[in-house]
Amino acid sequence: MEDWYCVHIAHDRLLNAIDVTFRHMLVAEYRNLGQPAACKVYRRLGLSRSYVYFFSPEAANKLKAFVNFWEGIGCSEPANLGKMELIIDSLE
């Protein structure tokens, strides 16, 4: 995988529980992998009370089980990363 990918989590009743679980599992897997360089994952609030996660190319490659399980789709690098919450940031 060389492209950015995004995962969209949306379900009104379960949104917060799913989101917290997803974040904790994502960070735990990142740590288990030895905190690989160039891994960045961002989150923003989406439409209709949802969250959208953006995986840098390296993060999409290293954390592809998450991208695949949540049916992530390829996307361009978001232009507004500075306004998003940074979930995972490795030292490059």
N, C-alpha and C positions, 0 to 999 in steps of 0.2 A: 504494500500500500504506500503510495507516494502522495496522495491527495489528503486534504483536510476532510474530516467526516463530522457529521453532527448526529446526535441522538436526541429525540424529542420524547419527553415524558409528560403525559397528560392524562389525568383522570381525577375529577373533582374530589371524590371522597378519599382516595388513596394517595393523592399527589404528595403530600408532605412525608408520609411514611416511606413511600417508594423512593422519593428523592434522597432522604437521609440515608436509607439503606444503600442506595446506589453510590452515593458519595463515599460512604465509609468503606464499602467493598472496593471501590476504585482506588482510593488512597492506600488501602491495605495491600492490594495487588501491586501497586507502584512500588511500595516499600519492599515487598517480597522479591521484586525483580531487581532490587539493589539501587533504586532511584536512578534509572537510566537517564543520561544526558539528553537534552533537547526535547524532553517530554513536557508538553504544556496542555492543560485542559481548562477551558473556560466555561462559565455558565451564565446564561441570561434568562430573564423572565420572558416567556413567550406569550402568545395570544391565548386567551381563554384559560387563565390560570394554569399554565404549563411551564416547564423548564426545558431549555435547549442547551445541550452540552456540545462544545466544539473541541475536537481533538486535533492537535497539530499532527503533521504527517508522522513524526516519530512516535507520538503518543498513540496514534491510530494503529501503527505497526506493533508496538509493544503491548498495547492493551486491546488487541483485536478481538479477544473473546467478548469483551463488553460491547464493542461496536457491533459485532455480528449478532450477539444475543438480543440486543435492543434494536436490531434492524437499522443501524446507522446508514445514512446515505452520504455520498460524496458531495462536497460543496467547495466553493471558493473560500480562501482565507477571509474571514470577516473583517470589514473595514473599521469596526468600532471595538476592537479588542480591549482598548484602554478603559472602556466604560463597562466592561464585563467583570464578573467576579472570577478571580483566578483560583481554581481548585487545586491544580497540580502545577508546580513550577520547579524544574530542576536547575541546577547550576550548570551552565554550558562551559 
